[in-house]
Amino acid sequence: MTDIVDQPTIAFPIADGFVIVVKRDCETCQTVVPVLSELASAVPIAVFSQDDVAFPDAPSALDDTSLEFSWHHDIETVPTVIHVVNGAEVERTVGWHRDAWQDLTGVADLGGDLPAMRPGCGSLSVDPDLVDGLRARFGSSTLASRRVDVADAEDVMEMMFNRGWSDGLPLVPPTEERVLAMLEGTSRSAGDIVASIPPNLDDITVEKVAISAVMAGCKPEYLPWVLTAIEAACNDDFNMHGLLCTTMPVGPVVVCSGPGTRAIGMNSGGNALGQGNRANLTIGRALQLVVRNFGGGVPGDIDRAAHGSPAKISFCFAEADDTSPYGTLAVEHGIEPGVDAITVFAGEAPQGFVDQLSRTPDSLVRSFAMRLQAVQHPKLIMMFDTIVVMGPEHARVFADAGWGREQIIAGISEHLNSPGSELVRGAHGVAEGVPESFADAESLPKFRPGGLMLAYAGGGAGLFSHLIAGWVNGDKGSKPVTRAVRY
């Protein structure tokens, strides 16, 4: 039996006595019908029926086929017996347990011909097919967002396209039922401010993020990751406004890690950077929809990308931190191992790297360096950060030799230094390059300190890795931002 402290707002039909909730479609409820008659002759009782007001026939039942009473009184199992004193619940028991019913009601020798115990059945008020609608009808949390009326003859999918809400793909209609269900995915209050969304810098609430998450196709358990991604992307360090205004084909890349990625079913293995995984695709898409619909980051308007990229629809993946030989990107940026975290990076679509012959660390770091030298342009240096998403086959070459994260980055970087004379404007007959003032430099690095980063993901077969080239880095551009996921 359970002691109850908080009292719901729906009143009990009796001030003192016992309220019992049943349904016909429950064998245990049918079994205890004789007990209900015994109780009715001994103490005040009221019986609510969830599915048939004719059940039981004696004592007669009150109608709860709307499930309003069951919803407000948190009925999870039928039968449920509630002890009411002075109009308030003081105690309850569920299922059929003879001793518990006798102790609660004070009536001895109940159901002598019945088994001593029978488990109850699930209440209709917690039926997964009904609970979203009940939450919308009876939930105490009232959504603050404006309702949009859709005419009966209007196609809601086309309506959302026509109003400019879409990224070019169909959206899930954000009904009240779906939004309230989405809000169940976080402990944050619906009205809490999450961030100011560039470029318009309008404050966005948890409720508004939930609406975007519904439209993107998220499940409620993805919402904490969406909220964290928005917090990481909408600040001065990441500079989402600048990212939108640039003509380069870049957007927020969301790199997730921690045990929570596996709990929500994210993909860190084969095709992790591609299609096919709901969590990967919809978390990244929800962030982009927030920036589009609440920040005003619309392509052709604020978003000035010359070519754009399919990755601007959604670019989100999980690292395989449970098998990584060198930790995670989040740990590299100061998060404790094992903590669910997100890093947002201003990057392009992934670029492939193939080396199927290198079997030693020295050969492989040289090979990576040759590929990385071309990031954005072979003669442009220290301007563009890059994440190497190393596949398991390449990572194994380093792991077998005992190389960790720092040694891998240092090894690659060692072969990325070039004399200034090779990089200046006009060298090799190419106008692009660094200013002439760098011509006498003996050695110039490709990346700034910390500008070359490692992540670990991908399928177990194939000597491939991927590079995610960044936008302008540092104070004039964007810095990677890492946040622990807040549930």
Secondary structure, DSSP 8 states (H G I E B T S, - for coil): -EE--S--SS--S-SSEEEEEE-SS-HHHHHTHHHHHHHHTTS-EEEEESS-TTSSTTTT-EE-TT-HHHHHTT--EESEEEEEETTEEEEEEESEEHHHHHHHH---STTTTS-SEE--EE-GGG-TTTHHHHHHHH-S----S------TTS-HHHHHHHTT--SSS------HHHHHHHHTT-SS-TT-EEEEETTTTEEEEHHHHHHHHHHHT--GGGHHHHHHHHHHHSSTTTTHHHHHH-SSS-EEEEEEESHHHHHTT---STTTTSSS-HHHHHHHHHHHHHHHHTT---BTTTB--SS--GGGT--EEE--TTT-TT--HHHHTT--TT--EEEEEEE-S-EEEE-SS--SHHHHHHHHHHHHTTSS-TT--SSEEEEEEE-HHHHHHHHHTT--HHHHHHHHHHTT-B-HHHHBTTGGG-S-SB-GGGTT-S-B-SS-TT-EEEEE---SSSSEEEEEEEEEBGGGSB--EEEE---
